[in-house]
Amino acid sequence: MGETQSFDVYRIDLDHLIYNRHNGRIEAEMLTWEQENAAPIGTYDDELHEKIGTFLWDSNKGRNKATLTDLTSKGQQKPGIVSLDGVIIDGNRRAMLLRKLEGESKSKQYFDAIILPHAYADNQAEIVRLETQYQLGEDAKVEYGPLQKYLHARRLHDDLNISAEEIDTLMGESRGNTKKLLEIMQLMDDYLEHIGCPKLYLMLKDSDGTKEGMFVDLHADLKRIEVGKAKIPWAFDPDIDPLQLRLIQFDYIRLGDFADAKKVYREISHQGKDRNFFASKDIWEQFRDSHSAEIDPITMEMGTLEAYIAADPDAFATKIDAARARDKSWSAKVNAPMKRNFGQSSYKLNLATEVLKPGEYLKRAKDQLDKIDLDSEGLLSAAENEALAVEIGRIAFNIKKRFDRRVSK
C-alpha cells in the first residue's frame, strides 16, 4: 500500500491455503490449461489445486528435489506471504513441496507466512503490485522462464490497468522496456493465431527452451522498418511487405530449425549493412513468392487444429499434444522446400554482398557447373534449365569475346 510495514509470521495449516493460479513461474502452463479446458476464471476446486501443484513440481524437477531434501532436514527457512483469504502470494513452490513432504512422511506440515490485511479477491491490484516487486523486481526473477515476463507484464497492464511506466519499476525493468515487452507479447499472440493455436502458450516453447529470441529479433526488425531506420534501399510497400515479412518469419519460427546457435534465420531481415533478404528487392520478392507458392498451400491443406483433432479424437491426451503433433506433421512437409528456398536466397545474398576478383567468380562458376550430371534426367526434364543454359552460354560468350578483342589488339 505504498509503505513499508512489519508483520508477524504465523504457522498456518496447509489445508487453509490455496495456490496463486497466476503464479509467474507457471503462467504459460496455467493459461494454456485454462484455454484447453475452457476453465472458468473464478473457479478454484480440488482438481485445479492438484493441477497447479503438478505444474509447480514439473517447472524444475531437479531444483524441487534438492529443495525437498533441504526442507526435510532443515524445515522451512524463509516465511512466505499469504492474503487474508488464504491465497499464497509468495512461496507457492515451498508450499507445494511441504504438501509433498506431508504425503511422503505422513507427518503434518505447516506453512510459515505473514498474512496480509487484505483479501486477494478484494484488492488484487495492490497485492499483485507487492508480488511483482517481491519476486520480479529482485534477483529472484532469474527463477522465472523467459516467457513469464511477457505474460506477467500483459496481466499487469491489461487486466489490472497498471501503467507501463509503473510496471517498469515493479518488475525492475529499464525505463520504457515494458512497452517493448507488451509489443513482443502481442507478436507472440499473433503468431499463435497464425498457427491456429490461440492462447495455447506452451506452443511458444520447444525442445530447446522457448522461441523468444526469434520474436525479439522480429520485433526489432519490424520496428526499424516502421520508423525508417532499417535503410531498405528500395521502395517497398509499407503496408504489405512488412506484413508478408512477419507471416513468413512466423513460419520459420514455427519450423524452428533455423533458431540454432548461429541464428541463421537473421539473414531474412535482421542482419545489418544490407546483408539480409528484405534489403534486396530481387532477393526478397523471389524468396517471398517462392514461400507463398510452396508453403502456403501446405499450411492450408493442414486445416484447423479442431479438424485435426476431430479426425482422430482418441489419439491425443490434450489439445497441446494434438497441436504439437500437427506442427510436427506440418514441419515434415515444409522442411525441404523452406530450407531450399532459404538456401537459394542466402546464396544470392552472398553473391550480391561479397566482392571478389573476376578470376574468383569464374572459378566458382566453373566449380558449380562441374557438379552438373549431364546424364541426369532432371537436367532435361525441367523446362527452365534450357533457358538457364542459354543465358550461361551468352555470359560465357561475352567474356570470351573480351579476351578475343584483347588478342586482336
C-alpha positions in Angstrom: 0.0 0.0 0.0 2.9 2.3 -0.7 4.7 2.0 2.7 7.0 -0.5 4.5 5.3 -2.4 7.3 6.3 -5.2 9.7 4.2 -8.3 10.1 4.2 -11.3 12.4 4.9 -14.7 11.0 2.2 -17.4 11.6 2.4 -21.1 11.3 -0.6 -22.0 9.0 -2.3 -25.3 8.3 -1.7 -26.1 4.6 -5.4 -27.1 4.3 -6.3 -23.4 4.8 -4.2 -22.2 1.8 -4.6 -22.3 -2.0 -2.1 -21.7 -4.7 -2.0 -18.5 -6.7 -3.2 -19.5 -10.2 -1.4 -16.6 -11.7 2.0 -17.6 -10.2 4.6 -16.3 -12.6 6.6 -19.5 -12.7 3.8 -21.4 -14.3 1.8 -18.7 -16.1 2.2 -20.2 -19.5 1.1 -23.6 -18.3 -1.9 -22.2 -16.5 -3.2 -20.0 -19.3 -2.8 -23.0 -21.7 -4.7 -25.3 -19.4 -7.5 -22.8 -19.0 -7.8 -22.5 -22.8 -7.7 -26.2 -23.3 -10.4 -26.9 -20.6 -12.5 -23.7 -21.0 -11.9 -23.3 -17.2 -13.9 -20.5 -15.6 -11.6 -17.8 -14.3 -13.2 -17.5 -10.8 -13.4 -21.3 -10.1 -10.9 -23.0 -7.7 -11.5 -26.6 -6.8 -9.5 -29.7 -5.8 -8.7 -30.6 -9.5 -7.2 -27.1 -10.1 -5.3 -27.3 -6.8 -3.7 -30.6 -7.8 -3.1 -29.4 -11.3 -1.2 -26.3 -10.1 0.8 -28.5 -7.7 1.8 -30.6 -10.7 2.8 -27.6 -12.8 4.9 -26.3 -9.9 6.7 -29.6 -9.5 7.3 -30.0 -13.2 8.6 -26.4 -13.6 12.0 -27.5 -12.3 12.1 -31.1 -11.0 15.9 -31.0 -10.3 15.7 -28.0 -8.1 12.5 -29.1 -6.5 14.0 -32.4 -5.5 17.0 -30.6 -3.9 14.7 -28.2 -2.1 12.6 -31.1 -0.9 15.7 -32.7 0.6 16.6 -29.4 2.2 13.1 -29.0 3.7 13.2 -32.5 5.1 16.4 -31.8 7.0 16.1 -28.1 7.9 12.4 -27.2 7.6 11.2 -24.0 6.1 13.8 -21.3 6.4 12.1 -18.3 4.8 8.5 -17.3 5.5 6.0 -16.8 2.7 3.3 -14.3 2.1 -0.4 -15.1 2.0 -3.5 -12.9 1.6 -6.3 -12.7 4.1 -8.4 -15.1 2.1 -5.6 -17.7 2.0 -4.0 -17.2 -1.4 -0.3 -17.8 -1.4 1.4 -14.7 -2.8 5.0 -15.8 -2.3 6.0 -19.3 -1.5 3.8 -21.4 -3.8 6.7 -23.8 -4.6 7.6 -24.2 -1.0 4.0 -24.9 0.0 3.8 -27.5 -2.8 6.9 -29.2 -1.5 5.6 -29.2 2.0 2.4 -30.9 0.8 4.6 -33.5 -0.9 6.7 -34.0 2.2 3.5 -34.3 4.3 2.3 -37.1 1.9 5.6 -38.9 1.9 6.4 -38.7 5.6 2.8 -39.0 6.9 3.7 -36.2 9.2 1.6 -33.0 9.4 3.4 -30.0 7.8 2.7 -26.2 8.2 3.5 -23.2 6.2 5.2 -20.2 7.9 4.0 -16.9 6.4 2.9 -13.4 7.1 -0.8 -12.6 6.5 -1.6 -9.5 4.5 -4.6 -7.4 5.9 -6.4 -7.7 2.6 -8.2 -10.4 0.7 -6.8 -11.2 -2.7 -10.3 -11.2 -4.2 -10.9 -7.7 -2.9 -7.6 -5.9 -3.5 -5.9 -7.8 -6.4 -4.1 -4.9 -8.0 -2.3 -3.9 -4.8 -1.4 -7.4 -3.9 -0.1 -8.2 -7.3 2.0 -5.0 -7.1 3.6 -6.4 -4.0 4.0 -9.8 -5.5 5.7 -8.3 -8.6 8.1 -6.2 -6.6 8.9 -9.0 -4.2 9.5 -11.7 -6.9 10.3 -10.0 -10.3 11.8 -6.7 -9.0 14.6 -8.5 -7.2 17.3 -11.0 -8.1 14.7 -13.8 -7.6 13.4 -13.1 -11.1 16.1 -15.3 -12.5 14.0 -18.3 -11.4 11.3 -17.4 -13.9 11.3 -18.6 -17.5 11.8 -16.2 -20.4 8.1 -16.2 -21.4 6.8 -15.3 -17.9 7.9 -11.7 -18.0 5.9 -11.0 -21.2 2.8 -12.7 -19.8 3.1 -11.0 -16.4 3.6 -7.6 -17.9 0.5 -8.0 -20.0 -1.5 -9.1 -17.0 -0.4 -6.1 -15.0 -1.2 -3.8 -17.9 -4.3 -5.3 -19.5 -6.1 -7.0 -16.6 -5.1 -4.7 -13.7 -4.8 -1.4 -15.6 -1.3 -0.6 -14.3 0.6 1.8 -16.5 3.7 0.6 -18.4 5.8 3.2 -16.6 4.9 1.8 -13.2 5.4 -1.8 -14.4 9.0 -0.8 -15.4 9.5 0.0 -11.7 7.6 -3.0 -10.3 9.4 -5.5 -12.5 12.8 -3.9 -12.2 12.9 -3.2 -15.9 14.8 -0.3 -17.6 12.6 2.7 -18.4 10.5 2.0 -21.5 11.2 -1.7 -21.6 7.6 -2.8 -20.5 6.3 -1.2 -23.7 8.6 -3.5 -25.7 7.5 -6.5 -23.6 3.9 -5.8 -24.4 4.6 -5.4 -28.1 6.5 -8.6 -28.3 3.7 -10.3 -26.3 1.3 -9.1 -29.0 3.6 -10.5 -31.6 3.5 -13.9 -29.8 -0.3 -13.8 -29.7 -0.4 -13.0 -33.4 1.9 -16.0 -34.0 -0.4 -18.3 -32.1 -3.3 -17.1 -34.1 -1.3 -17.7 -37.3 -0.6 -21.3 -36.5 -4.2 -21.9 -35.3 -3.4 -22.2 -31.6 -4.7 -19.1 -29.9 -3.8 -18.8 -26.2 -2.0 -22.1 -26.2 1.1 -20.5 -24.8 3.1 -23.7 -24.4 3.3 -23.7 -28.2 5.8 -20.9 -27.7 8.2 -23.4 -26.2 10.1 -26.1 -28.0 12.6 -28.9 -27.1 15.4 -26.3 -26.7 13.5 -23.9 -24.5 11.5 -21.1 -26.0 11.2 -19.3 -29.3 11.7 -16.0 -27.5 14.9 -14.9 -29.3 13.2 -15.1 -32.8 10.3 -12.9 -31.6 12.7 -10.4 -30.1 14.6 -10.1 -33.3 11.5 -10.0 -35.5 10.1 -7.2 -33.3 13.3 -5.2 -33.7 13.2 -5.7 -37.5 9.6 -4.6 -37.8 10.3 -1.6 -35.6 13.3 -0.5 -37.6 11.3 -0.8 -40.9 8.3 1.0 -39.4 10.4 4.1 -38.3 12.7 4.1 -41.3 15.9 3.0 -39.5 16.3 -0.2 -41.5 17.7 1.7 -44.5 16.0 -0.5 -47.1 17.3 0.6 -50.5 14.2 0.0 -52.5 10.6 1.3 -52.5 8.8 -1.4 -50.6 5.1 -1.2 -49.8 5.0 0.0 -46.1 1.7 -1.8 -45.5 2.0 -5.1 -47.5 5.7 -6.0 -47.4 6.2 -5.8 -43.6 3.1 -7.9 -43.1 4.3 -10.5 -45.6 7.7 -10.5 -43.8 6.0 -11.1 -40.5 4.0 -14.0 -41.7 7.0 -15.7 -43.4 9.0 -15.2 -40.3 6.2 -16.8 -38.3 6.6 -19.9 -40.5 10.3 -20.0 -39.9 9.7 -19.6 -36.1 7.2 -22.5 -36.4 9.7 -24.7 -38.2 12.4 -23.9 -35.6 15.3 -25.4 -37.4 17.0 -22.1 -38.0 17.0 -21.0 -34.4 20.3 -22.7 -33.7 23.5 -21.3 -32.1 24.4 -19.5 -35.4 20.9 -17.9 -35.6 21.0 -18.2 -39.4 17.3 -17.0 -39.6 18.6 -13.5 -39.2 19.5 -13.4 -42.8 15.9 -12.9 -43.6 15.6 -9.4 -42.2 17.8 -8.9 -39.1 21.4 -8.6 -40.3 22.6 -5.0 -41.0 24.5 -3.4 -43.8 22.1 -4.7 -46.4 23.1 -8.3 -45.6 19.5 -9.6 -45.4 16.9 -10.8 -47.9 14.5 -7.9 -47.3 17.2 -5.3 -48.1 17.3 -6.6 -51.7 14.2 -6.2 -53.8 15.0 -9.0 -56.2 16.1 -11.5 -53.5 13.1 -10.6 -51.2 10.5 -10.9 -53.9 11.8 -14.2 -55.1 12.0 -15.5 -51.6 8.5 -14.2 -50.7 6.9 -15.6 -53.9 8.6 -19.0 -53.6 7.4 -19.2 -50.0 3.9 -18.3 -51.0 3.8 -20.8 -53.8 5.2 -23.7 -51.9 4.4 -23.3 -48.2 1.1 -21.5 -48.1 -0.8 -24.4 -49.9 0.7 -26.9 -47.4 -0.5 -24.8 -44.5 -4.0 -24.5 -45.9 -4.2 -28.3 -46.5 -3.3 -29.0 -42.9 -6.7 -27.4 -41.8 -7.6 -26.2 -38.4 -6.5 -27.8 -35.1 -10.1 -28.6 -34.3 -10.4 -30.6 -37.6 -7.1 -32.3 -36.9 -8.4 -33.5 -33.5 -11.8 -34.5 -34.9 -10.1 -36.8 -37.5 -8.8 -38.9 -34.6 -10.3 -37.8 -31.3 -8.8 -40.6 -29.2 -5.2 -40.1 -30.4 -4.3 -37.2 -28.1 -4.5 -36.7 -24.4 -4.6 -32.9 -24.5 -5.1 -30.2 -27.1 -1.4 -29.3 -26.7 -0.4 -32.8 -27.6 -2.6 -32.6 -30.8 -1.1 -29.1 -31.6 2.4 -30.4 -31.3 1.6 -33.5 -33.4 0.1 -31.2 -36.1 3.1 -28.9 -36.0 5.4 -31.9 -36.4 3.4 -33.1 -39.4 3.5 -29.6 -40.9 7.2 -29.3 -40.4 7.9 -32.6 -42.1 6.0 -31.4 -45.2 7.6 -27.9 -45.4 11.1 -28.7 -44.2 12.7 -29.4 -47.6 11.1 -26.5 -49.6 11.7 -24.0 -46.8 15.3 -24.9 -46.4 15.8 -25.0 -50.2 14.2 -21.5 -50.6 16.3 -20.1 -47.7 19.5 -21.7 -49.1 18.9 -20.2 -52.6 18.2 -16.8 -51.2 21.2 -17.0 -48.9 23.4 -17.9 -51.8 22.2 -15.0 -53.8 22.7 -12.7 -50.9 26.3 -13.8 -50.6 26.8 -13.2 -54.3 25.2 -9.7 -54.0 27.2 -8.6 -51.0 30.5 -10.4 -51.4 33.1 -8.6 -53.6 35.5 -11.0 -55.3 38.1 -10.6 -58.1 36.9 -11.7 -61.6 39.0 -14.8 -61.5 37.5 -16.0 -58.3 34.0 -15.6 -59.7 35.0 -17.6 -62.8 36.5 -20.3 -60.7 33.3 -20.6 -58.5 31.2 -20.7 -61.6 33.2 -23.4 -63.2 33.2 -25.4 -59.9 29.4 -25.2 -59.8 28.9 -26.1 -63.4 31.3 -29.1 -63.0 28.8 -30.5 -60.4 26.1 -30.9 -63.1 25.4 -34.5 -64.1 24.9 -34.2 -67.9 23.2 -37.7 -68.0 20.7 -36.8 -65.3 17.0 -37.0 -66.2 16.5 -33.9 -64.1 18.6 -31.8 -66.4 16.3 -32.1 -69.4 13.0 -32.6 -67.6 12.9 -29.1 -66.1 12.0 -26.5 -68.8 13.7 -23.6 -67.1 17.1 -25.4 -67.3 17.3 -24.9 -71.0 16.8 -21.1 -70.6 19.4 -21.0 -67.9 21.9 -22.9 -70.1 21.3 -20.4 -72.9 21.8 -17.5 -70.5 25.0 -19.0 -69.1 26.2 -19.6 -72.7 25.5 -15.9 -73.5 27.5 -14.7 -70.5 30.4 -17.1 -71.2 30.4 -15.9 -74.9 30.6 -12.2 -73.9 33.5 -13.0 -71.5 35.4 -14.9 -74.2 34.8 -12.0 -76.7 36.6 -9.7 -74.3 39.7 -11.9 -74.4 39.5 -12.2 -78.2 39.4 -8.4 -78.6 42.5 -8.1 -76.4 44.4 -10.6 -78.5 43.4 -8.9 -81.8 44.7 -5.5 -80.5 
